[in-house]
Amino acid sequence: MIYLLHMSQQDLSASKDRDPRRQAPTAGLGKIEAVATATAIIDFLAERGRKVSVQDVATMLGITKSRASRHLANLEQLGLVGRQGSRGYELGWRLVRWGHIAAGRLDLITLLDEYLVAFAREAGLTVLLCTDAGGDAVVVRSIPAPHAIHIDVKPGLVLTLPHSPSARIAFAFQSRERREKLLGHLCARETDFRIADRQEFMRQIADIQQHYVCWTRDKFNLGHGAVAAPVFDQDEELRAVVTVMIPSSELGENGPPRRLIEALLRCCASCSQRLNSRFHFPAG
């Protein structure tokens, strides 16, 4: 038997709590001119290969800065472009997600796959490789557990704050300024986005920063929880998140077994070293 996580998420999305980030971006695209303008901006960002300013976009389109700014703001709301303060605009997380789905395998996956496969074999559980997705995390590689009963997670699935361990890891290892901006952006973008106790949430983020592990129980009654840890690159910045799906029956009162956490951290340490990181992970 196979637990289909992506199907379960679709069933959940039929409820009033459906995450709009998993819906097709259709609002505001009433005219073909708007689509053409959006396509031109996205092509421009892709071809430049670096962050661009509002003035750069205005010059490229031959329009005023105010009009260019409105176009960029709309695309940012849809996740098609991203912005980091005064540094300018770049391709957004939704395009990264589409790219992962279309490309299937990326250099990052190729570099880390042997460690992920070895960890999945050692743990006997489904293992995911995720990347940052504008405050959330997106699955780019899924290795199912090597037995008949396993959880099937499809690449492209968005794992969201505040509940997903993968998203929490991706969030925790951003700069403080970036974290504040992401929370503000998520609260403004998603009317249903809520953190019941912000002080407690930030305390949990501080705990992640200390121990490099985050886990959760069976949030959606699907019969499993998850444990996640970060992967760093040569600049000691977050590059990916490794997540292991664990049956609820294996989660004790104090969380996942110590051996599983230690194996996960060893995997993340090996992946980080493969990316030329000198970061030293805790023992577990």
Secondary structure in CASP SS format (residue, H / E / C, confidence):
PFRMAT SS
TARGET T0000
AUTHOR 0000-0000-0000
METHOD secondary structure of the structure
MODEL  1
M C 1.00
I E 1.00
Y E 1.00
L E 1.00
L H 1.00
H H 1.00
M H 1.00
S H 1.00
Q H 1.00
Q H 1.00
D H 1.00
L H 1.00
S H 1.00
A C 1.00
S C 1.00
K C 1.00
D C 1.00
R C 1.00
D C 1.00
P H 1.00
R H 1.00
R H 1.00
Q C 1.00
A C 1.00
P C 1.00
T C 1.00
A C 1.00
G C 1.00
L C 1.00
G C 1.00
K C 1.00
I H 1.00
E H 1.00
A H 1.00
V H 1.00
A H 1.00
T H 1.00
A H 1.00
T H 1.00
A H 1.00
I H 1.00
I H 1.00
D H 1.00
F H 1.00
L H 1.00
A H 1.00
E H 1.00
R H 1.00
G C 1.00
R C 1.00
K C 1.00
V E 1.00
S C 1.00
V H 1.00
Q H 1.00
D H 1.00
V H 1.00
A H 1.00
T H 1.00
M H 1.00
L H 1.00
G C 1.00
I C 1.00
T C 1.00
K H 1.00
S H 1.00
R H 1.00
A H 1.00
S H 1.00
R H 1.00
H H 1.00
L H 1.00
A H 1.00
N H 1.00
L H 1.00
E H 1.00
Q H 1.00
L C 1.00
G C 1.00
L C 1.00
V E 1.00
G E 1.00
R E 1.00
Q C 1.00
G H 1.00
S H 1.00
R H 1.00
G C 1.00
Y E 1.00
E E 1.00
L E 1.00
G C 1.00
W H 1.00
R H 1.00
L H 1.00
V H 1.00
R H 1.00
W H 1.00
G H 1.00
H H 1.00
I H 1.00
A H 1.00
A H 1.00
G C 1.00
R C 1.00
L C 1.00
D H 1.00
L H 1.00
I H 1.00
T H 1.00
L H 1.00
L H 1.00
D H 1.00
E H 1.00
Y H 1.00
L H 1.00
V H 1.00
A H 1.00
F H 1.00
A H 1.00
R H 1.00
E H 1.00
A H 1.00
G C 1.00
L C 1.00
T E 1.00
V E 1.00
L E 1.00
L E 1.00
C E 1.00
T E 1.00
D E 1.00
A E 1.00
G C 1.00
G C 1.00
D E 1.00
A E 1.00
V E 1.00
V E 1.00
V E 1.00
R E 1.00
S E 1.00
I E 1.00
P C 1.00
A C 1.00
P C 1.00
H C 1.00
A C 1.00
I C 1.00
H E 1.00
I E 1.00
D E 1.00
V C 1.00
K C 1.00
P C 1.00
G C 1.00
L C 1.00
V E 1.00
L E 1.00
T C 1.00
L C 1.00
P C 1.00
H C 1.00
S C 1.00
P H 1.00
S H 1.00
A H 1.00
R H 1.00
I H 1.00
A H 1.00
F H 1.00
A H 1.00
F C 1.00
Q C 1.00
S C 1.00
R H 1.00
E H 1.00
R H 1.00
R H 1.00
E H 1.00
K H 1.00
L H 1.00
L H 1.00
G H 1.00
H H 1.00
L H 1.00
C H 1.00
A H 1.00
R H 1.00
E C 1.00
T C 1.00
D C 1.00
F C 1.00
R C 1.00
I C 1.00
A C 1.00
D C 1.00
R H 1.00
Q H 1.00
E H 1.00
F H 1.00
M H 1.00
R H 1.00
Q H 1.00
I H 1.00
A H 1.00
D H 1.00
I H 1.00
Q H 1.00
Q H 1.00
H H 1.00
Y C 1.00
V C 1.00
C E 1.00
W E 1.00
T E 1.00
R C 1.00
D C 1.00
K C 1.00
F C 1.00
N C 1.00
L C 1.00
G C 1.00
H E 1.00
G E 1.00
A E 1.00
V E 1.00
A E 1.00
A E 1.00
P E 1.00
V E 1.00
F E 1.00
D C 1.00
Q C 1.00
D C 1.00
E C 1.00
E C 1.00
L E 1.00
R E 1.00
A E 1.00
V E 1.00
V E 1.00
T E 1.00
V E 1.00
M E 1.00
I E 1.00
P E 1.00
S H 1.00
S H 1.00
E H 1.00
L C 1.00
G E 1.00
E C 1.00
N C 1.00
G E 1.00
P C 1.00
P C 1.00
R H 1.00
R H 1.00
L H 1.00
I H 1.00
E H 1.00
A H 1.00
L H 1.00
L H 1.00
R H 1.00
C H 1.00
C H 1.00
A H 1.00
S H 1.00
C H 1.00
S H 1.00
Q H 1.00
R H 1.00
L C 1.00
N C 1.00
S C 1.00
R C 1.00
F C 1.00
H C 1.00
F C 1.00
P C 1.00
A C 1.00
G C 1.00
END
